[in-house]
Amino acid sequence: MLLTIAVILFILWLLGAFAFHVGGGLIHILLVIAIIVVIWNFIAGRRAV
């Protein structure tokens, strides 16, 4: 689930950066959040239920 959120945030960042030219600060915040979520997913790993 976290990986899905990270992918969605990354796609929104790409759209904002290249398609819609949304405010610069928001774009970079989305990118940083996406990267943090991906790193957290790799560190935490998948847990058995």
DAHU-V571803 format. One record per residue. N is the residue number from 1. RES is the residue in one letter. SS is DSSP state (helix for helix, strand for strand, loop for the rest). OMEGA is omega in radians with two decimals (NA if undefined). Layout:
BEGIN
n=N res=RES ss=SS omega=OMEGA
n=N res=RES ss=SS omega=OMEGA
END
This chain:
BEGIN
n=1 res=M ss=loop omega=3.12
n=2 res=L ss=helix omega=3.13
n=3 res=L ss=helix omega=3.10
n=4 res=T ss=helix omega=3.10
n=5 res=I ss=helix omega=3.13
n=6 res=A ss=helix omega=3.13
n=7 res=V ss=helix omega=3.12
n=8 res=I ss=helix omega=3.11
n=9 res=L ss=helix omega=3.12
n=10 res=F ss=helix omega=3.10
n=11 res=I ss=helix omega=3.09
n=12 res=L ss=helix omega=3.10
n=13 res=W ss=helix omega=3.12
n=14 res=L ss=helix omega=3.11
n=15 res=L ss=helix omega=-3.13
n=16 res=G ss=helix omega=-3.09
n=17 res=A ss=helix omega=-2.97
n=18 res=F ss=helix omega=-3.05
n=19 res=A ss=helix omega=-2.98
n=20 res=F ss=helix omega=-3.13
n=21 res=H ss=loop omega=3.09
n=22 res=V ss=loop omega=-3.11
n=23 res=G ss=loop omega=-3.03
n=24 res=G ss=helix omega=-3.10
n=25 res=G ss=helix omega=-3.13
n=26 res=L ss=helix omega=-3.13
n=27 res=I ss=helix omega=-3.09
n=28 res=H ss=helix omega=3.07
n=29 res=I ss=helix omega=3.10
n=30 res=L ss=helix omega=3.13
n=31 res=L ss=helix omega=-3.13
n=32 res=V ss=helix omega=3.12
n=33 res=I ss=helix omega=3.13
n=34 res=A ss=helix omega=-3.14
n=35 res=I ss=helix omega=3.13
n=36 res=I ss=helix omega=-3.14
n=37 res=V ss=helix omega=3.12
n=38 res=V ss=helix omega=3.12
n=39 res=I ss=helix omega=3.12
n=40 res=W ss=helix omega=3.13
n=41 res=N ss=helix omega=3.13
n=42 res=F ss=helix omega=-3.13
n=43 res=I ss=helix omega=-3.10
n=44 res=A ss=helix omega=-3.13
n=45 res=G ss=loop omega=3.10
n=46 res=R ss=loop omega=-3.12
n=47 res=R ss=loop omega=3.11
n=48 res=A ss=loop omega=-3.12
n=49 res=V ss=loop omega=NA
END
